[in-house]
Amino acid sequence: MSLVYPVNETFLSWQGEGVHLGRKAFFIRLQGCPIKCSWCDSASTWHPQFVPKDLRKASAAELAQEAQAARPEFVVITGGEPCVHDLTALLAALRAVALPIHLETSGAYPIAEGFNWVTVSPKWAKLPLAESLARADEVKVIVETPDSPAKWLEAVGGRWLAKHVWLHPEWSQRANPAVLKAITDLVKTVGAPYRAGWQVHKPYQADSLDPRSRPATPLGGDRERGF
Ligand code: SF4
């Protein structure tokens, strides 16, 4: 059982995506990701050029106390890829302070028991496990090109199991008319489970208002502006 976790950052903000959009949330971003997407927006969790020199190590109890002090509606464990870590101790510590626990994962690694909400955002560099897709409360598909949704549907066997499948433009493509039209057309044509998505916290720069957060390190663009 991991008793100490490598922590990239923690911060109090609001959930900027998905079903829980706009709700007060405390984020724990764990260090490390072996997936290495070319457009990763959290490159400081793994990319040698951006990995922080002052990486924090924190116990499950310390993280739970910090989360509790922020009085959020729920905690989001994200990364990096959080499921490369043994999250047993962290889940137990957060449960002990009675906080609902959400997970954001690629789904490429087994998901521990005990999360109240699971968001799976599949990545081509390491495909999600079938069990992860079955566990997902919502899926977030990153739309890099207009044909991304069709390619993903084929990759998952022609059927999504999650009730909500968000279509998010990859952030450097968020003003690409072809990408936005593909999302709009699919939602208008098919409807559920598809939903048009957006990373609302980015234009707000909501996360960076907490001094515990780190500057954004997107590989896909907008590094200068930080969102
Ligand atoms: S986008 Fe997520 S899965 Fe991909 S490299 Fe970045 S942290 Fe890892």
py3Dmol code that shows the C-alpha trace and the ligand (Angstrom):
import py3Dmol

protein = """\
ATOM      1  CA  MET A   1       0.000   0.000   0.000  1.00  0.00           C
ATOM      2  CA  SER A   2       1.384   3.445  -0.956  1.00  0.00           C
ATOM      3  CA  LEU A   3       1.656   5.618   2.121  1.00  0.00           C
ATOM      4  CA  VAL A   4       3.364   8.538   0.409  1.00  0.00           C
ATOM      5  CA  TYR A   5       2.311   9.953  -2.949  1.00  0.00           C
ATOM      6  CA  PRO A   6       4.214  12.116  -5.474  1.00  0.00           C
ATOM      7  CA  VAL A   7       2.055  15.227  -5.814  1.00  0.00           C
ATOM      8  CA  ASN A   8       2.339  17.583  -8.771  1.00  0.00           C
ATOM      9  CA  GLU A   9      -0.109  20.088  -7.301  1.00  0.00           C
ATOM     10  CA  THR A  10      -3.205  20.515  -5.199  1.00  0.00           C
ATOM     11  CA  PHE A  11      -5.684  23.345  -5.521  1.00  0.00           C
ATOM     12  CA  LEU A  12      -9.200  24.426  -4.751  1.00  0.00           C
ATOM     13  CA  SER A  13     -11.241  25.368  -7.782  1.00  0.00           C
ATOM     14  CA  TRP A  14     -14.394  24.180  -9.500  1.00  0.00           C
ATOM     15  CA  GLN A  15     -14.895  21.270 -11.837  1.00  0.00           C
ATOM     16  CA  GLY A  16     -14.487  22.653 -15.332  1.00  0.00           C
ATOM     17  CA  GLU A  17     -15.792  19.713 -17.334  1.00  0.00           C
ATOM     18  CA  GLY A  18     -18.471  17.078 -17.493  1.00  0.00           C
ATOM     19  CA  VAL A  19     -21.606  16.385 -15.506  1.00  0.00           C
ATOM     20  CA  HIS A  20     -20.231  18.092 -12.378  1.00  0.00           C
ATOM     21  CA  LEU A  21     -19.274  21.294 -14.204  1.00  0.00           C
ATOM     22  CA  GLY A  22     -19.133  24.359 -11.988  1.00  0.00           C
ATOM     23  CA  ARG A  23     -19.118  22.571  -8.616  1.00  0.00           C
ATOM     24  CA  LYS A  24     -16.594  23.438  -5.907  1.00  0.00           C
ATOM     25  CA  ALA A  25     -13.852  20.819  -5.976  1.00  0.00           C
ATOM     26  CA  PHE A  26     -10.453  20.147  -4.449  1.00  0.00           C
ATOM     27  CA  PHE A  27      -7.986  18.703  -6.940  1.00  0.00           C
ATOM     28  CA  ILE A  28      -5.122  16.352  -6.158  1.00  0.00           C
ATOM     29  CA  ARG A  29      -2.918  15.967  -9.221  1.00  0.00           C
ATOM     30  CA  LEU A  30      -0.560  13.026  -8.809  1.00  0.00           C
ATOM     31  CA  GLN A  31       2.754  12.893 -10.593  1.00  0.00           C
ATOM     32  CA  GLY A  32       3.551  10.382 -13.312  1.00  0.00           C
ATOM     33  CA  CYS A  33       2.086   9.231 -16.607  1.00  0.00           C
ATOM     34  CA  PRO A  34       3.497   6.578 -18.937  1.00  0.00           C
ATOM     35  CA  ILE A  35       1.032   7.388 -21.751  1.00  0.00           C
ATOM     36  CA  LYS A  36       2.714  10.532 -23.137  1.00  0.00           C
ATOM     37  CA  CYS A  37       0.089  12.109 -25.386  1.00  0.00           C
ATOM     38  CA  SER A  38       1.594  14.542 -27.900  1.00  0.00           C
ATOM     39  CA  TRP A  39      -0.883  17.286 -26.881  1.00  0.00           C
ATOM     40  CA  CYS A  40      -0.827  16.602 -23.115  1.00  0.00           C
ATOM     41  CA  ASP A  41      -2.032  19.603 -21.101  1.00  0.00           C
ATOM     42  CA  SER A  42      -0.391  18.382 -17.873  1.00  0.00           C
ATOM     43  CA  ALA A  43       3.101  17.759 -19.169  1.00  0.00           C
ATOM     44  CA  SER A  44       4.725  18.668 -15.850  1.00  0.00           C
ATOM     45  CA  THR A  45       3.435  15.338 -14.548  1.00  0.00           C
ATOM     46  CA  TRP A  46       5.789  13.376 -16.819  1.00  0.00           C
ATOM     47  CA  HIS A  47       7.659  15.307 -19.549  1.00  0.00           C
ATOM     48  CA  PRO A  48      11.371  15.665 -18.675  1.00  0.00           C
ATOM     49  CA  GLN A  49      11.350  19.279 -19.857  1.00  0.00           C
ATOM     50  CA  PHE A  50       8.601  20.268 -17.424  1.00  0.00           C
ATOM     51  CA  VAL A  51       8.844  17.957 -14.410  1.00  0.00           C
ATOM     52  CA  PRO A  52       9.169  20.202 -11.317  1.00  0.00           C
ATOM     53  CA  LYS A  53      12.387  20.056  -9.334  1.00  0.00           C
ATOM     54  CA  ASP A  54      10.529  20.606  -6.070  1.00  0.00           C
ATOM     55  CA  LEU A  55       8.195  17.659  -6.359  1.00  0.00           C
ATOM     56  CA  ARG A  56       6.137  17.209  -3.233  1.00  0.00           C
ATOM     57  CA  LYS A  57       5.695  13.904  -1.415  1.00  0.00           C
ATOM     58  CA  ALA A  58       2.632  13.713   0.805  1.00  0.00           C
ATOM     59  CA  SER A  59       0.937  11.068   2.870  1.00  0.00           C
ATOM     60  CA  ALA A  60      -2.660  10.065   2.347  1.00  0.00           C
ATOM     61  CA  ALA A  61      -3.583  11.567   5.728  1.00  0.00           C
ATOM     62  CA  GLU A  62      -1.883  14.883   4.885  1.00  0.00           C
ATOM     63  CA  LEU A  63      -3.729  15.142   1.562  1.00  0.00           C
ATOM     64  CA  ALA A  64      -7.044  14.273   3.171  1.00  0.00           C
ATOM     65  CA  GLN A  65      -6.561  16.948   5.868  1.00  0.00           C
ATOM     66  CA  GLU A  66      -5.709  19.527   3.209  1.00  0.00           C
ATOM     67  CA  ALA A  67      -8.776  18.576   1.190  1.00  0.00           C
ATOM     68  CA  GLN A  68     -11.019  18.697   4.244  1.00  0.00           C
ATOM     69  CA  ALA A  69      -9.728  22.167   5.174  1.00  0.00           C
ATOM     70  CA  ALA A  70     -10.763  23.450   1.725  1.00  0.00           C
ATOM     71  CA  ARG A  71     -14.375  22.312   2.369  1.00  0.00           C
ATOM     72  CA  PRO A  72     -15.111  21.241  -1.220  1.00  0.00           C
ATOM     73  CA  GLU A  73     -18.193  19.421  -2.452  1.00  0.00           C
ATOM     74  CA  PHE A  74     -15.898  16.622  -3.618  1.00  0.00           C
ATOM     75  CA  VAL A  75     -12.262  15.742  -4.287  1.00  0.00           C
ATOM     76  CA  VAL A  76     -10.915  15.011  -7.770  1.00  0.00           C
ATOM     77  CA  ILE A  77      -7.942  12.691  -8.027  1.00  0.00           C
ATOM     78  CA  THR A  78      -6.267  13.340 -11.354  1.00  0.00           C
ATOM     79  CA  GLY A  79      -2.846  13.309 -12.969  1.00  0.00           C
ATOM     80  CA  GLY A  80      -0.875  12.391 -14.869  1.00  0.00           C
ATOM     81  CA  GLU A  81      -2.394   8.974 -14.764  1.00  0.00           C
ATOM     82  CA  PRO A  82      -3.482   8.467 -11.148  1.00  0.00           C
ATOM     83  CA  CYS A  83      -4.231   4.771 -11.568  1.00  0.00           C
ATOM     84  CA  VAL A  84      -0.541   3.896 -11.912  1.00  0.00           C
ATOM     85  CA  HIS A  85      -0.437   4.476  -8.137  1.00  0.00           C
ATOM     86  CA  ASP A  86      -1.888   2.304  -5.413  1.00  0.00           C
ATOM     87  CA  LEU A  87      -4.714   4.603  -4.358  1.00  0.00           C
ATOM     88  CA  THR A  88      -5.984   2.415  -1.529  1.00  0.00           C
ATOM     89  CA  ALA A  89      -4.574   4.556   1.274  1.00  0.00           C
ATOM     90  CA  LEU A  90      -5.668   7.837  -0.298  1.00  0.00           C
ATOM     91  CA  LEU A  91      -9.198   6.563  -0.859  1.00  0.00           C
ATOM     92  CA  ALA A  92      -9.401   5.377   2.735  1.00  0.00           C
ATOM     93  CA  ALA A  93      -8.100   8.690   4.095  1.00  0.00           C
ATOM     94  CA  LEU A  94     -10.561  10.744   2.022  1.00  0.00           C
ATOM     95  CA  ARG A  95     -13.433   8.487   3.011  1.00  0.00           C
ATOM     96  CA  ALA A  96     -12.438   8.964   6.644  1.00  0.00           C
ATOM     97  CA  VAL A  97     -13.064  12.706   6.312  1.00  0.00           C
ATOM     98  CA  ALA A  98     -16.368  12.043   4.532  1.00  0.00           C
ATOM     99  CA  LEU A  99     -15.482  13.584   1.183  1.00  0.00           C
ATOM    100  CA  PRO A 100     -16.933  12.200  -2.077  1.00  0.00           C
ATOM    101  CA  ILE A 101     -14.096  11.095  -4.346  1.00  0.00           C
ATOM    102  CA  HIS A 102     -13.999  11.577  -8.123  1.00  0.00           C
ATOM    103  CA  LEU A 103     -11.409  10.126 -10.496  1.00  0.00           C
ATOM    104  CA  GLU A 104     -10.124  11.351 -13.834  1.00  0.00           C
ATOM    105  CA  THR A 105      -8.238   8.626 -15.679  1.00  0.00           C
ATOM    106  CA  SER A 106      -7.337   7.399 -19.146  1.00  0.00           C
ATOM    107  CA  GLY A 107      -8.807   4.038 -18.161  1.00  0.00           C
ATOM    108  CA  ALA A 108      -5.668   2.244 -19.304  1.00  0.00           C
ATOM    109  CA  TYR A 109      -4.949   0.881 -15.811  1.00  0.00           C
ATOM    110  CA  PRO A 110      -7.236  -0.877 -13.325  1.00  0.00           C
ATOM    111  CA  ILE A 111      -9.506   1.438 -11.334  1.00  0.00           C
ATOM    112  CA  ALA A 112      -9.582   0.886  -7.582  1.00  0.00           C
ATOM    113  CA  GLU A 113     -12.856   0.314  -5.771  1.00  0.00           C
ATOM    114  CA  GLY A 114     -14.396   3.154  -3.811  1.00  0.00           C
ATOM    115  CA  PHE A 115     -14.777   6.120  -6.159  1.00  0.00           C
ATOM    116  CA  ASN A 116     -18.068   7.997  -6.160  1.00  0.00           C
ATOM    117  CA  TRP A 117     -17.593   9.177  -9.752  1.00  0.00           C
ATOM    118  CA  VAL A 118     -15.282   8.030 -12.530  1.00  0.00           C
ATOM    119  CA  THR A 119     -14.429  10.002 -15.659  1.00  0.00           C
ATOM    120  CA  VAL A 120     -12.568   8.036 -18.314  1.00  0.00           C
ATOM    121  CA  SER A 121     -10.822   9.978 -21.066  1.00  0.00           C
ATOM    122  CA  PRO A 122      -9.403   7.355 -23.426  1.00  0.00           C
ATOM    123  CA  LYS A 123      -6.089   7.912 -25.157  1.00  0.00           C
ATOM    124  CA  TRP A 124      -4.777   6.381 -28.389  1.00  0.00           C
ATOM    125  CA  ALA A 125      -1.292   5.883 -26.976  1.00  0.00           C
ATOM    126  CA  LYS A 126      -2.638   3.251 -24.544  1.00  0.00           C
ATOM    127  CA  LEU A 127      -6.192   2.135 -25.038  1.00  0.00           C
ATOM    128  CA  PRO A 128      -8.635   1.894 -22.132  1.00  0.00           C
ATOM    129  CA  LEU A 129      -9.408  -1.417 -20.478  1.00  0.00           C
ATOM    130  CA  ALA A 130     -12.880  -2.797 -21.171  1.00  0.00           C
ATOM    131  CA  GLU A 131     -13.506  -2.884 -17.430  1.00  0.00           C
ATOM    132  CA  SER A 132     -12.646   0.824 -17.168  1.00  0.00           C
ATOM    133  CA  LEU A 133     -15.132   1.737 -19.894  1.00  0.00           C
ATOM    134  CA  ALA A 134     -17.763  -0.362 -18.129  1.00  0.00           C
ATOM    135  CA  ARG A 135     -17.045   1.420 -14.803  1.00  0.00           C
ATOM    136  CA  ALA A 136     -17.083   4.949 -16.245  1.00  0.00           C
ATOM    137  CA  ASP A 137     -19.854   7.266 -15.113  1.00  0.00           C
ATOM    138  CA  GLU A 138     -18.873   9.520 -17.984  1.00  0.00           C
ATOM    139  CA  VAL A 139     -16.437   9.347 -20.882  1.00  0.00           C
ATOM    140  CA  LYS A 140     -14.577  12.313 -22.266  1.00  0.00           C
ATOM    141  CA  VAL A 141     -13.513  11.890 -25.887  1.00  0.00           C
ATOM    142  CA  ILE A 142     -10.819  14.294 -27.014  1.00  0.00           C
ATOM    143  CA  VAL A 143     -11.702  15.397 -30.542  1.00  0.00           C
ATOM    144  CA  GLU A 144      -8.435  16.108 -32.335  1.00  0.00           C
ATOM    145  CA  THR A 145      -9.874  15.871 -35.872  1.00  0.00           C
ATOM    146  CA  PRO A 146     -13.449  15.730 -37.201  1.00  0.00           C
ATOM    147  CA  ASP A 147     -13.308  11.941 -37.520  1.00  0.00           C
ATOM    148  CA  SER A 148     -12.126  11.337 -33.923  1.00  0.00           C
ATOM    149  CA  PRO A 149     -15.580  10.364 -32.566  1.00  0.00           C
ATOM    150  CA  ALA A 150     -16.127   7.771 -35.313  1.00  0.00           C
ATOM    151  CA  LYS A 151     -12.668   6.301 -34.783  1.00  0.00           C
ATOM    152  CA  TRP A 152     -13.252   6.015 -31.047  1.00  0.00           C
ATOM    153  CA  LEU A 153     -16.660   4.413 -31.504  1.00  0.00           C
ATOM    154  CA  GLU A 154     -15.053   1.767 -33.685  1.00  0.00           C
ATOM    155  CA  ALA A 155     -12.201   1.300 -31.182  1.00  0.00           C
ATOM    156  CA  VAL A 156     -14.643   0.558 -28.348  1.00  0.00           C
ATOM    157  CA  GLY A 157     -16.589  -1.999 -30.348  1.00  0.00           C
ATOM    158  CA  GLY A 158     -19.354   0.203 -31.738  1.00  0.00           C
ATOM    159  CA  ARG A 159     -21.111   1.005 -28.468  1.00  0.00           C
ATOM    160  CA  TRP A 160     -20.498   3.262 -25.497  1.00  0.00           C
ATOM    161  CA  LEU A 161     -21.556   1.914 -22.114  1.00  0.00           C
ATOM    162  CA  ALA A 162     -21.411   5.220 -20.221  1.00  0.00           C
ATOM    163  CA  LYS A 163     -24.528   7.368 -19.946  1.00  0.00           C
ATOM    164  CA  HIS A 164     -22.607  10.523 -20.885  1.00  0.00           C
ATOM    165  CA  VAL A 165     -20.001  10.687 -23.647  1.00  0.00           C
ATOM    166  CA  TRP A 166     -18.567  14.178 -23.809  1.00  0.00           C
ATOM    167  CA  LEU A 167     -17.008  15.403 -27.023  1.00  0.00           C
ATOM    168  CA  HIS A 168     -14.266  17.873 -26.137  1.00  0.00           C
ATOM    169  CA  PRO A 169     -12.235  19.661 -28.771  1.00  0.00           C
ATOM    170  CA  GLU A 170      -8.530  19.075 -28.101  1.00  0.00           C
ATOM    171  CA  TRP A 171      -7.662  22.476 -26.678  1.00  0.00           C
ATOM    172  CA  SER A 172      -5.394  23.610 -29.498  1.00  0.00           C
ATOM    173  CA  GLN A 173      -8.292  22.762 -31.872  1.00  0.00           C
ATOM    174  CA  ARG A 174     -11.007  24.539 -29.896  1.00  0.00           C
ATOM    175  CA  ALA A 175     -11.462  27.206 -32.564  1.00  0.00           C
ATOM    176  CA  ASN A 176     -11.173  24.791 -35.496  1.00  0.00           C
ATOM    177  CA  PRO A 177     -14.549  25.125 -37.287  1.00  0.00           C
ATOM    178  CA  ALA A 178     -14.349  21.598 -38.719  1.00  0.00           C
ATOM    179  CA  VAL A 179     -13.820  20.057 -35.272  1.00  0.00           C
ATOM    180  CA  LEU A 180     -16.610  22.103 -33.686  1.00  0.00           C
ATOM    181  CA  LYS A 181     -19.001  21.322 -36.538  1.00  0.00           C
ATOM    182  CA  ALA A 182     -18.278  17.596 -36.266  1.00  0.00           C
ATOM    183  CA  ILE A 183     -19.177  17.706 -32.575  1.00  0.00           C
ATOM    184  CA  THR A 184     -22.327  19.713 -33.200  1.00  0.00           C
ATOM    185  CA  ASP A 185     -23.431  17.469 -36.058  1.00  0.00           C
ATOM    186  CA  LEU A 186     -22.972  14.309 -33.999  1.00  0.00           C
ATOM    187  CA  VAL A 187     -24.931  15.628 -31.023  1.00  0.00           C
ATOM    188  CA  LYS A 188     -27.720  16.872 -33.282  1.00  0.00           C
ATOM    189  CA  THR A 189     -27.837  13.648 -35.295  1.00  0.00           C
ATOM    190  CA  VAL A 190     -27.394  10.987 -32.603  1.00  0.00           C
ATOM    191  CA  GLY A 191     -28.147  12.750 -29.337  1.00  0.00           C
ATOM    192  CA  ALA A 192     -27.503  10.721 -26.169  1.00  0.00           C
ATOM    193  CA  PRO A 193     -25.030   9.571 -25.010  1.00  0.00           C
ATOM    194  CA  TYR A 194     -23.153  12.312 -26.856  1.00  0.00           C
ATOM    195  CA  ARG A 195     -22.814  15.746 -25.304  1.00  0.00           C
ATOM    196  CA  ALA A 196     -20.867  18.730 -26.606  1.00  0.00           C
ATOM    197  CA  GLY A 197     -18.107  19.620 -24.171  1.00  0.00           C
ATOM    198  CA  TRP A 198     -15.616  22.329 -23.348  1.00  0.00           C
ATOM    199  CA  GLN A 199     -12.930  22.924 -20.724  1.00  0.00           C
ATOM    200  CA  VAL A 200     -14.666  25.868 -19.107  1.00  0.00           C
ATOM    201  CA  HIS A 201     -12.086  26.343 -16.334  1.00  0.00           C
ATOM    202  CA  LYS A 202      -9.415  27.288 -18.876  1.00  0.00           C
ATOM    203  CA  PRO A 203     -10.748  30.651 -20.114  1.00  0.00           C
ATOM    204  CA  TYR A 204     -11.709  31.429 -16.498  1.00  0.00           C
ATOM    205  CA  GLN A 205      -8.145  30.506 -15.450  1.00  0.00           C
ATOM    206  CA  ALA A 206      -9.934  29.219 -12.362  1.00  0.00           C
ATOM    207  CA  ASP A 207      -7.332  26.700 -11.242  1.00  0.00           C
ATOM    208  CA  SER A 208      -4.426  29.147 -11.295  1.00  0.00           C
ATOM    209  CA  LEU A 209      -6.125  31.435  -8.754  1.00  0.00           C
ATOM    210  CA  ASP A 210      -5.007  29.027  -6.023  1.00  0.00           C
ATOM    211  CA  PRO A 211      -1.304  29.642  -5.257  1.00  0.00           C
ATOM    212  CA  ARG A 212      -0.808  25.903  -4.708  1.00  0.00           C
ATOM    213  CA  SER A 213      -1.432  25.277  -8.414  1.00  0.00           C
ATOM    214  CA  ARG A 214       1.382  25.106 -10.946  1.00  0.00           C
ATOM    215  CA  PRO A 215       1.527  26.993 -14.253  1.00  0.00           C
ATOM    216  CA  ALA A 216      -0.110  25.055 -17.089  1.00  0.00           C
ATOM    217  CA  THR A 217       2.245  23.021 -19.252  1.00  0.00           C
ATOM    218  CA  PRO A 218       0.303  22.133 -22.406  1.00  0.00           C
ATOM    219  CA  LEU A 219       2.228  20.466 -25.220  1.00  0.00           C
ATOM    220  CA  GLY A 220      -0.596  21.197 -27.680  1.00  0.00           C
ATOM    221  CA  GLY A 221      -0.427  24.995 -27.664  1.00  0.00           C
ATOM    222  CA  ASP A 222      -1.194  28.172 -25.727  1.00  0.00           C
ATOM    223  CA  ARG A 223       1.740  27.653 -23.362  1.00  0.00           C
ATOM    224  CA  GLU A 224       2.403  31.393 -23.284  1.00  0.00           C
ATOM    225  CA  ARG A 225      -1.099  32.223 -22.129  1.00  0.00           C
ATOM    226  CA  GLY A 226      -1.237  29.278 -19.757  1.00  0.00           C
ATOM    227  CA  PHE A 227      -4.641  28.022 -20.854  1.00  0.00           C
TER     228      PHE A 227
END
"""
ligand_1 = """\
8
SF4
S -3.128 13.800 -21.478
Fe -3.357 12.531 -19.623
S -2.942 10.443 -20.344
Fe -2.121 11.809 -21.910
S 0.049 12.132 -21.330
Fe -1.140 13.797 -20.402
S -1.589 13.093 -18.332
Fe -1.001 11.277 -19.541
"""
view = py3Dmol.view(width=600, height=400)
view.addModel(protein, "pdb")
view.setStyle({"model": 0}, {"cartoon": {"style": "trace"}})
view.addModel(ligand_1, "xyz")
view.setStyle({"model": 1}, {"stick": {}})
view.zoomTo()
view.show()
